[in-house]
Amino acid sequence: MSKKNNGYTLIELIVVLMLISLSLGIVAVNFAKVLPGAKLKSVVRELSATLRQAKNTARINSEEVVVSVDMDAKVYLYGNREKSFPVGVNVHVFDPIDGELDSDIWDVVYHPDGSSTGGEIIISNEKRAFSIEIDPLVGSVVNILKEE
């Protein structure tokens, strides 16, 4: 008599489930490593976009516009909007006049002609750091990945 094999054995199903579990575990660990870097990049993009919007608003409305960075409260303010920096993100500022600042509130002012007070905002976590450079003459905003 020949026996027909119409399905999988219990051992085969257990082995497949173990392989799937192992694969998901590896993916979860790698995802946890990538998440802080993604949050940091997101903060840099959002703050840069806010600075560019402030410059454009100053030019369109022909009035000074201020973006404030509160390093103690870890927030930045533009108009009536307040945005928090995520936990684990550090903020430092290099002001052209006052030098490096690690605490207090720092303002970048955009003038109607598009110029600004200028400066550099350094946003970092335990692994990476980005610099947002604000040109004082034309008010341009440039993001730079700092070398480790």
C-alpha positions as a Markdown table, in Angstrom:
| # | Residue | x | y | z |
|---|---|---|---|---|
| 1 | Met | 0.0 | 0.0 | 0.0 |
| 2 | Ser | 1.2 | 3.5 | -0.8 |
| 3 | Lys | 0.5 | 6.3 | 1.6 |
| 4 | Lys | -0.6 | 9.7 | 0.1 |
| 5 | Asn | 1.1 | 12.8 | 1.5 |
| 6 | Asn | -1.5 | 15.6 | 1.4 |
| 7 | Gly | -0.2 | 17.9 | 4.0 |
| 8 | Tyr | 2.7 | 19.1 | 6.2 |
| 9 | Thr | 3.9 | 17.4 | 9.4 |
| 10 | Leu | 3.8 | 19.1 | 12.8 |
| 11 | Ile | 7.6 | 19.2 | 12.8 |
| 12 | Glu | 7.6 | 21.1 | 9.5 |
| 13 | Leu | 5.1 | 23.6 | 10.7 |
| 14 | Ile | 7.0 | 24.2 | 14.0 |
| 15 | Val | 10.3 | 24.8 | 12.1 |
| 16 | Val | 8.7 | 27.3 | 9.7 |
| 17 | Leu | 7.1 | 29.2 | 12.7 |
| 18 | Met | 10.5 | 29.3 | 14.5 |
| 19 | Leu | 12.2 | 30.7 | 11.3 |
| 20 | Ile | 9.5 | 33.4 | 11.0 |
| 21 | Ser | 9.8 | 34.3 | 14.7 |
| 22 | Leu | 13.6 | 34.6 | 14.4 |
| 23 | Ser | 13.3 | 36.8 | 11.3 |
| 24 | Leu | 10.8 | 39.1 | 12.9 |
| 25 | Gly | 13.1 | 39.4 | 16.0 |
| 26 | Ile | 16.0 | 40.5 | 13.8 |
| 27 | Val | 13.9 | 43.0 | 11.9 |
| 28 | Ala | 12.6 | 44.5 | 15.2 |
| 29 | Val | 16.1 | 45.0 | 16.6 |
| 30 | Asn | 17.3 | 46.7 | 13.5 |
| 31 | Phe | 14.3 | 48.9 | 13.3 |
| 32 | Ala | 14.9 | 50.1 | 16.9 |
| 33 | Lys | 18.4 | 51.1 | 15.9 |
| 34 | Val | 17.2 | 53.1 | 12.9 |
| 35 | Leu | 14.4 | 55.0 | 14.6 |
| 36 | Pro | 16.4 | 57.6 | 16.6 |
| 37 | Gly | 18.3 | 58.6 | 13.4 |
| 38 | Ala | 15.0 | 59.1 | 11.5 |
| 39 | Lys | 13.6 | 61.2 | 14.3 |
| 40 | Leu | 16.7 | 63.4 | 14.2 |
| 41 | Lys | 16.5 | 63.9 | 10.4 |
| 42 | Ser | 12.8 | 64.7 | 10.8 |
| 43 | Val | 13.5 | 67.4 | 13.4 |
| 44 | Val | 16.2 | 68.9 | 11.2 |
| 45 | Arg | 13.9 | 69.0 | 8.1 |
| 46 | Glu | 11.0 | 70.6 | 10.1 |
| 47 | Leu | 13.2 | 73.3 | 11.7 |
| 48 | Ser | 14.8 | 74.1 | 8.4 |
| 49 | Ala | 11.4 | 74.4 | 6.7 |
| 50 | Thr | 10.2 | 76.7 | 9.5 |
| 51 | Leu | 13.3 | 78.9 | 9.1 |
| 52 | Arg | 12.7 | 79.1 | 5.3 |
| 53 | Gln | 9.0 | 79.9 | 5.8 |
| 54 | Ala | 10.0 | 82.7 | 8.3 |
| 55 | Lys | 12.3 | 84.2 | 5.6 |
| 56 | Asn | 9.6 | 84.1 | 3.0 |
| 57 | Thr | 7.0 | 85.6 | 5.3 |
| 58 | Ala | 9.4 | 88.5 | 6.2 |
| 59 | Arg | 9.9 | 89.2 | 2.5 |
| 60 | Ile | 6.2 | 88.9 | 1.5 |
| 61 | Asn | 4.9 | 91.0 | 4.5 |
| 62 | Ser | 7.8 | 93.5 | 4.5 |
| 63 | Glu | 8.3 | 93.0 | 8.3 |
| 64 | Glu | 10.7 | 91.4 | 10.6 |
| 65 | Val | 9.9 | 87.8 | 11.6 |
| 66 | Val | 11.5 | 86.0 | 14.5 |
| 67 | Val | 12.1 | 82.3 | 15.1 |
| 68 | Ser | 13.1 | 81.5 | 18.7 |
| 69 | Val | 15.0 | 78.4 | 19.9 |
| 70 | Asp | 14.6 | 77.7 | 23.6 |
| 71 | Met | 17.4 | 75.3 | 24.5 |
| 72 | Asp | 16.3 | 74.8 | 28.1 |
| 73 | Ala | 12.7 | 73.9 | 27.3 |
| 74 | Lys | 13.8 | 72.1 | 24.1 |
| 75 | Val | 11.3 | 73.9 | 21.9 |
| 76 | Tyr | 11.3 | 76.3 | 19.0 |
| 77 | Leu | 8.7 | 79.0 | 18.4 |
| 78 | Tyr | 7.5 | 80.7 | 15.2 |
| 79 | Gly | 4.6 | 83.0 | 15.4 |
| 80 | Asn | 2.0 | 81.4 | 17.7 |
| 81 | Arg | 3.4 | 77.9 | 16.9 |
| 82 | Glu | 5.5 | 75.9 | 19.3 |
| 83 | Lys | 7.3 | 72.7 | 18.4 |
| 84 | Ser | 9.1 | 70.4 | 20.8 |
| 85 | Phe | 12.3 | 68.6 | 20.1 |
| 86 | Pro | 12.0 | 64.8 | 20.8 |
| 87 | Val | 13.5 | 63.2 | 23.9 |
| 88 | Gly | 17.2 | 62.4 | 23.4 |
| 89 | Val | 17.8 | 65.3 | 21.0 |
| 90 | Asn | 20.3 | 68.0 | 22.0 |
| 91 | Val | 20.3 | 71.6 | 20.7 |
| 92 | His | 23.2 | 74.0 | 20.7 |
| 93 | Val | 23.5 | 77.3 | 18.9 |
| 94 | Phe | 26.5 | 79.2 | 17.6 |
| 95 | Asp | 25.6 | 82.9 | 17.4 |
| 96 | Pro | 27.8 | 85.2 | 15.3 |
| 97 | Ile | 28.0 | 87.7 | 18.1 |
| 98 | Asp | 27.6 | 85.7 | 21.3 |
| 99 | Gly | 29.4 | 82.6 | 20.3 |
| 100 | Glu | 28.3 | 79.1 | 21.4 |
| 101 | Leu | 25.2 | 78.9 | 23.5 |
| 102 | Asp | 23.9 | 75.8 | 25.3 |
| 103 | Ser | 21.1 | 77.3 | 27.3 |
| 104 | Asp | 18.6 | 80.1 | 27.3 |
| 105 | Ile | 16.5 | 81.4 | 24.3 |
| 106 | Trp | 18.1 | 82.4 | 21.0 |
| 107 | Asp | 16.4 | 84.3 | 18.3 |
| 108 | Val | 17.1 | 84.4 | 14.6 |
| 109 | Val | 15.5 | 87.5 | 13.0 |
| 110 | Tyr | 14.6 | 87.6 | 9.3 |
| 111 | His | 14.4 | 91.1 | 7.8 |
| 112 | Pro | 12.2 | 92.3 | 4.9 |
| 113 | Asp | 15.1 | 92.2 | 2.5 |
| 114 | Gly | 15.6 | 88.5 | 3.1 |
| 115 | Ser | 18.7 | 88.9 | 5.3 |
| 116 | Ser | 18.9 | 87.5 | 8.8 |
| 117 | Thr | 20.9 | 87.7 | 12.0 |
| 118 | Gly | 22.5 | 84.4 | 11.0 |
| 119 | Gly | 23.9 | 81.7 | 13.1 |
| 120 | Glu | 24.2 | 77.9 | 13.3 |
| 121 | Ile | 21.9 | 75.5 | 15.1 |
| 122 | Ile | 23.5 | 72.1 | 16.0 |
| 123 | Ile | 21.0 | 69.3 | 16.6 |
| 124 | Ser | 22.3 | 66.0 | 17.7 |
| 125 | Asn | 21.6 | 62.7 | 19.4 |
| 126 | Glu | 24.0 | 60.1 | 20.8 |
| 127 | Lys | 25.1 | 59.0 | 17.3 |
| 128 | Arg | 24.8 | 61.8 | 14.9 |
| 129 | Ala | 24.8 | 65.6 | 14.6 |
| 130 | Phe | 23.4 | 68.0 | 12.0 |
| 131 | Ser | 24.2 | 71.6 | 11.6 |
| 132 | Ile | 21.6 | 74.1 | 10.3 |
| 133 | Glu | 23.5 | 77.0 | 9.0 |
| 134 | Ile | 21.7 | 80.3 | 8.5 |
| 135 | Asp | 23.4 | 82.8 | 6.2 |
| 136 | Pro | 23.2 | 86.4 | 7.5 |
| 137 | Leu | 23.4 | 88.1 | 4.1 |
| 138 | Val | 20.8 | 86.2 | 2.1 |
| 139 | Gly | 19.1 | 84.2 | 4.9 |
| 140 | Ser | 19.5 | 80.9 | 3.2 |
| 141 | Val | 19.2 | 77.7 | 5.3 |
| 142 | Val | 21.6 | 74.8 | 4.7 |
| 143 | Asn | 21.6 | 71.4 | 6.5 |
| 144 | Ile | 24.9 | 69.7 | 7.0 |
| 145 | Leu | 25.6 | 66.2 | 8.5 |
| 146 | Lys | 28.5 | 66.8 | 10.9 |
| 147 | Glu | 31.4 | 64.3 | 10.8 |
| 148 | Glu | 31.6 | 62.0 | 13.8 |
